[in-house]
Amino acid sequence: MAFFMLSSTRPLTLLSATDLAKEHERLQTEVAQLKQAVTSHALVDQAIGVVVVLGRIPPEDAWRVLRDVSQRTNVKLNLVAEHLLEFARGDELPDDERAELQRAIERYAALRPPSSPEQAAEQ
């Protein structure tokens, strides 16, 4: 038995049952990877929020802080994000990540223009 599959690269291709099974497996793998990417993105977004609160810096700088901590400690970004969320819940942050987090927040905070008197009063 033969089946037809529509594809953007091969408009009408005749596939065997084996080819269909392989395509199905490929698509399942792709879906799993996309689910992982969505979960990872949500984790990083939450960690950015933690850095925003800790450092009182804008989200763009918080993203840079996370990236810097990851690069300078040689720890994957997702793992740094996970550690920060655990830290926000009361757990310990690994020493090297904590030290680098503090340095990175200080670096990006120093780059901000001085706040107005109104903003200083709010803090």
LOPAVEX-314456 format. One record per residue (C-alpha): residue number from 0; residue in three letters; x, y, z. Coordinates in steps of 0.05 Angstrom, whole numbers, plus 5000, padded with zeros to 4 digits. Layout:
N
n:res:c1:c2:c3
NUM:ALA:X:Y:Z
...
END
This chain:
123
n:res:c1:c2:c3
0:MET:5000:5000:5000
1:ALA:5026:5070:4983
2:PHE:5009:5137:5014
3:PHE:5017:5208:4991
4:MET:5047:5261:5035
5:LEU:5044:5336:5024
6:SER:5109:5372:5036
7:SER:5133:5443:5023
8:THR:5197:5417:4992
9:ARG:5167:5357:4955
10:PRO:5094:5375:4938
11:LEU:5066:5305:4925
12:THR:5111:5248:4944
13:LEU:5094:5175:4944
14:LEU:5115:5143:5010
15:SER:5117:5072:5033
16:ALA:5092:5051:5102
17:THR:5165:5050:5124
18:ASP:5176:5121:5100
19:LEU:5113:5143:5136
20:ALA:5136:5111:5200
21:LYS:5203:5146:5195
22:GLU:5169:5212:5181
23:HIS:5123:5201:5241
24:GLU:5183:5187:5285
25:ARG:5219:5249:5260
26:LEU:5158:5292:5275
27:GLN:5151:5262:5344
28:THR:5224:5280:5358
29:GLU:5213:5350:5332
30:VAL:5152:5359:5376
31:ALA:5190:5336:5438
32:GLN:5246:5385:5422
33:LEU:5196:5442:5414
34:LYS:5163:5425:5480
35:GLN:5231:5426:5514
36:ALA:5247:5493:5482
37:VAL:5181:5523:5507
38:THR:5194:5497:5578
39:SER:5265:5523:5576
40:HIS:5243:5591:5552
41:ALA:5193:5597:5609
42:LEU:5246:5579:5659
43:VAL:5294:5632:5633
44:ASP:5238:5684:5632
45:GLN:5224:5670:5705
46:ALA:5298:5675:5723
47:ILE:5302:5742:5687
48:GLY:5246:5765:5733
49:VAL:5287:5743:5794
50:VAL:5347:5782:5769
51:VAL:5304:5843:5755
52:VAL:5281:5842:5828
53:LEU:5349:5826:5858
54:GLY:5388:5877:5817
55:ARG:5334:5929:5806
56:ILE:5354:5930:5734
57:PRO:5313:5928:5669
58:PRO:5295:5860:5638
59:GLU:5344:5871:5580
60:ASP:5401:5878:5629
61:ALA:5376:5820:5670
62:TRP:5380:5776:5608
63:ARG:5451:5799:5598
64:VAL:5467:5783:5670
65:LEU:5441:5712:5662
66:ARG:5480:5703:5598
67:ASP:5544:5730:5631
68:VAL:5536:5685:5692
69:SER:5527:5625:5646
70:GLN:5588:5642:5603
71:ARG:5634:5661:5660
72:THR:5618:5601:5702
73:ASN:5614:5553:5643
74:VAL:5545:5530:5666
75:LYS:5488:5522:5615
76:LEU:5439:5580:5615
77:ASN:5380:5535:5632
78:LEU:5417:5508:5693
79:VAL:5435:5578:5717
80:ALA:5362:5597:5709
81:GLU:5341:5535:5748
82:HIS:5390:5551:5804
83:LEU:5365:5623:5808
84:LEU:5293:5600:5814
85:GLU:5313:5552:5870
86:PHE:5351:5609:5903
87:ALA:5288:5652:5899
88:ARG:5252:5596:5936
89:GLY:5304:5596:5992
90:ASP:5356:5546:5969
91:GLU:5430:5562:5964
92:LEU:5461:5587:5899
93:PRO:5527:5554:5880
94:ASP:5585:5598:5904
95:ASP:5615:5612:5835
96:GLU:5546:5630:5806
97:ARG:5529:5674:5866
98:ALA:5595:5712:5860
99:GLU:5588:5721:5785
100:LEU:5515:5741:5792
101:GLN:5535:5796:5841
102:ARG:5591:5821:5796
103:ALA:5546:5820:5734
104:ILE:5490:5858:5769
105:GLU:5540:5910:5793
106:ARG:5568:5917:5723
107:TYR:5500:5929:5691
108:ALA:5475:5973:5748
109:ALA:5536:6017:5739
110:LEU:5519:6027:5665
111:ARG:5451:6057:5681
112:PRO:5445:6132:5683
113:PRO:5437:6162:5752
114:SER:5364:6161:5774
115:SER:5323:6223:5782
116:PRO:5304:6247:5853
117:GLU:5234:6220:5842
118:GLN:5260:6151:5825
119:ALA:5309:6152:5884
120:ALA:5251:6169:5931
121:GLU:5212:6108:5905
122:GLN:5270:6062:5923
END
